[in-house]
C-alpha cells in the first residue's frame, strides 16, 4: 500500500471502558474505520488505524445504522459463497475481529475499483463498523455519498472584512438525513440487510452493490413489494372494473383491515378477501404477483406509509372539485353517499357535518 493510501483518517472519540459504547436501541459500536473513496481523485485514502472514540461520531453512525434497519427500501439478501472474495473477507472478520482493519482495507479497495470504473457511481466516504446488535456481532458498510453544502467564509482585504459563501463539495449526509447505500451483515448467519440504488453500469441501470460487489441474491424490499402490489392492483382494476371508484375504495379498505390484524400487509390474504367471489380475477392477480418471484408475500410497512397510501382516497371531479375521503367512512351512509342520477351523472352527498374548516 502506498504512503498516500496509508493516511490515517482522524476522528476524535471519547474514552470509554473497553472502547465500547452502547445506544438506547442495543447497538454496541466496537470498532470504526473510515476510508475516503473519492473516485474523482487518482487514489483512495485508505485508513490503516481504527478511529478513536467520540460520542458525537458514535451517535452519527448509530443513527444511520438504525435508519438503514428501519428503512422500507432495505432488503434481505444472501451471499453466493462460492468463489466470492467479498464473502471470504467478511468471513475472516467474523472468525477473528483482529482482521477487521486489514479486511476493511480489502473491502474498500474492491469497492473503489468498481466506483472508479463507473463514473455514474457517486464518490463517498465509507464507514466500516463492527458492532453488536441484540447480542449478535454485525458488520456495517455505510456509503456516505458526498453532498453539496454551503458555509460562510470571512477574509480581510485592504483592512476590510469580507464575508462570502462557499460551496463544500464533499460534505457527508447529516444525522437527520438518510444514507442512500448501506450494507449490514450478520456475522453469525451472514444474512445481509442491503440498501442500494441503481446506477449506469456499462450502459444499463444496475444494482452494482448486490451484483458486482457483494455477489448476493435476495427478495424485494418492502418498498419495492408495495410498489409492485399497487401497480398490479391498478392494472387489475382497469382491466376488470374500468377504474371503478367504489371497487378501488373497497380494495383499500381490505388492505387497511388486513394490516390491522397483524401489523403487516399479507398480499395473498388481501387478494383472497377482495376477490373471493371471482376466481378468475383472483387467479389473474396472483399470477401477476408470482411473475416477480416474491420469497415472502408479506410486507412490513410503517404507519406513515400505510396512512399515505391507503387511509384516504382522493377524488377529482371533471368540474375541478377535489375530495379526500377517509377509507373507513366511504361506505358509512351516515357520513357520505354516492348517488347515481337518472342522466348517468354522479352526486356525492356529504352528511351530518358539524363544522367546516377552511385551509
N, C-alpha and C positions, 0 to 999 in steps of 0.2 A: 504494500500500500504506500502511495507517495506521501510526502510531507503535507502537501495541500489537502490530502484526503484525511489526514490524521489530526486535523484541527478539532480541538475539544469544544463542544457547544456548551457555553457557560449558563447554568441556571442555578440560582441561589435557593437552597432549600432549608427548611427548619430541621434542627437536630431532634430526633425522637428515638425512643427506645427501639433498638434493633432496626432503625431506619424504616419502620413500617407505620403507615398511617391508615386509619380506618374511617370510612364515611358512614353516614347515617343509614345507608342502604346496603351495608355489609360488603362494600368494596374495599379491599385492603391493598393499597398500592405497595408493591415490594421494590420494583426497580423500574427506572425510566431512562431511556436513552433517545436523543433527538438526532436525526440525520437530515441534512439540508439537501433536498433533491430538486434543485433548481435546474431544470432541463434547458433553460436558455443560456446557462453557463457551460463552460467546457468540461468541468469536472464537478461531481457532487462533493459536499462536505460531509465526510463520514466520521462521526464521533468515535473515539476509542476508549471513552470512560463513561461510566454510569453518572447520570446527573445527580447533583446533591439535592437534599430535600428542602422543599419550600411549601408552606401551606397554600399559598395563592396558586402556584402552578399545580399543586395536587388537586385543588378544587376545580381548576380549569379542566384537567384531564379527567377527573372523576365525573364531572358533569357531562362531558362529551361521551364517556363510556355509557352512562345511564341513558342518555338520549338515543344512542345507537340501539341499545337493547329495547327501548320503548318505541322506536320508530316503526311505523307500519310498512315502511319500504324495506326494512331489513328482512332478509330471507335466510332460511336454514339450508345449509349445504354440507356435502361430504367430499372428502378428497378422493380422487383417483390415486391410490397409493403407489401403484407400480411405476417405477422409473420417474418418480416425481421428486425433483430436487428440493422444491419448497417444503413438501411434506417431511422430507428427511431432515431439513434444517430445523423445523419446528419440533419434530420428534426428538431431536438431540437436546433441545431446550427442556422438553418435558422430562427427559431422563436425568438431566443434571443442569440446574439453573445457573451453574458457573459457566455454562456455554452461552449464556444469554447475550453478552456483549459481542462475541465473535460471530454468532449466528445471526444476530440482528444486523451486523455489517453485511453478511452474505445476502440476507433478505433485501436490504436496502439497495445493494448494488444490482441485484436481479431486477428489482422494480425500476430502478433508474434506467437500466438498459432498455426496458420496454418504453418508458417515457421518452427517452432520448430519440428513439427511432420512430416515434409517432407524435408529431408536433401538436396534434389536437388535444393531447392529454395535458391538463394544466400542471405547471410546476408547483411544488409544495414542500413544506417541512413534514417529515414523518416522525410521529411519536410512537415508539415501540415500548409497550408497557407490560411488565409482568405483574399480575395482580391476582388476588384471591376473591372469588365471588361465591358467597354461601358455602364456604369450606372447600371449594374446588379451585385449583390453580388454572388461570387463563392467560393467554397472550392477546394483547390488543395491538393492532397496527392502525393508528389513526392518521389518515392522509389529510393534512391541514392545508388545503388548497389556498393559494395566495388570493387576497382581496385587495382592492384599491381603497385607500382611506386618505383622509385629509388632516393635516396638522398645521399649526401656525409656525412660522419661522421669524425670528427677530434678529436683525443685524443693524450695524451702525455704519452710515456713510456720511462723510463730511460733518461729523459731530451731530448727526441727526439719526434718531431711531426710526427704523422702517420695519413694520410688521407685514408679513406676507403669508400666503397659503401655499403649501407644497403638497404634492401627491406622494404617498408611500405606496410603492408597487408590490411590496412583499409582506403586507400585513396578514396576520393569521385570523381565522374566524374567532369572534369573541365568545365568551362563555354563554352568551344569550342566544347565539346563532347555532345552527346545526351543521355538522360536517357533512360533506356530500358523499364521502367514501370512507369506509372503515371495515376492518376485519377483526373479529373476535373468535379465538379458537379455544375450546375447552381442551386442556392438556391431558385430560384423562380419556375422554371418549373421542377426541379430535373432531367433534362436531363444530361446524363453522356457523357463525352469525355474520352475514355479509350484507353490507350496504354499498351499492355500486351504481355507476352511471355509464351510459353508452357514449363512446367517442368514436371518431372515424379512424378505423384501423384498415389500412390497405384498401381504402376506397369504400368500405362498408362500416355502418354503425355497429359496434360490437361492445359487449361487456368484457373489457380487457382483463379486469381483476380475476374473474372466475375462469375465463378461457385461457389467457396467456400467462397469468402469474400463478394463481393457486392451482390450476388444473383440477377444478372441482365441479360437482353437479348438485342440483337440488331442486326444491319446489319453488313455486312462485312466492313472492312476498304477499302479505295480507293486502297491501295496497294494489298490487297487480291483480290478485284474485277478485277484489272488489270491482276494479275497472272491467275485467272480463265478464263478471256476473252482470253488471249494469248494462254493458253493451249487448250481451245475449238477451237480457230481458227486453231491451228496446227493440232488438231485431225481431224477437218472437211477437211482441206487442204489435209492431207494424205489419207483420205477416198475417196475423190471425184476427186482429181487432182494429186495424186501421188507426192505431194510436188512440183508442178509446180511453177517455179520461177516467171514467169510473173503474175500468179494469186496471189502469195504471195505479190508481189510488188504493185499490184492493190489494194489489201486489205489494205496495209499500207498507201497508198496514200489516200484512202477513210477515214481512221482513222484521218490522219492529217487534211484533209479538214473539217471533222466533228468537230474536236476540234477548228479549226479556226473560226467557226461560232459563238460559244458561250463561248469558253474558257474551255469547259469541253467535255468529251467523252460521247456520248449517244449511248450505245451498240445497242439498238433496231434500231435506225436510221441507224447506220453503216451496220447492217445485212440487213435491207430493201434495202439499196442502192446497196450494193455489189451483193446481190443475188436476185435482183428484177425480173430477168428473169428465175429464177429457184426456184419454190415454195418448192420443196422437200428439197433442201439444206437449204433454209431459215428456214423452219419449223424445220428441224433437229437441226440447230444451236440454235434456240430459245428454243427447248425442253431441250437441254443440259444446257443452262443457267438457265432455270426455275427449274431445279433439285436442284439448290443452294438456291432457295427461296430468291433472292435479294428483299429487300424492295424498292430499287431505282436502276434503271439500268443506271443512270448517274454516271460518275466517275470524280472526281476532281483531276487533275494532274498538277504537276509543269512543268514549261518549261524545266527544266533539265531532268525530267522523259520522257517527250514527245520526246526530242532530242535523248535521249539514246535508246529508244525503237522503234521509228517509223520514224525518219527523214532520216535514211540511211539503206541500205541493204548491208550486207557483202556477197560477192560471193566468193566461193572457187572452183577452178577447180581441176580436177583429176591430173593435171600436177604440182600442187603446187602453182599456181598463185592465189593471193587474190586481190579482188577489192571491194572498199567501194563506193557505188553509192548513191548520194542524191535522195530521193524518187521523188522529183519534176522534176528530169531530166530523169527518167527511160524511159518515153515514148516520150521524145523530140528527134526526129530523127536527129536534127541538132547537138546533143551532143553525143548520143550513139545509137548503133543499134545492135540488136541480130539477127544473120543470121544463119538459119538452112541450112547446106550444104547437097549436094546430098547423101553423105555417112552417113548422120544422125548425124554427129558431129555439134557442135555449134561454130560459130565465134562471137567474141564481137568486134565491131568496135567503137573506141572512136574517135570523130571528133572535128575539129576546136580547137585544143589545141594551146594556145599562149605561154604557159610557163610550164615547168616541174620543180617541186621542189623535191629534194631528201632528205629523212629523215632516 
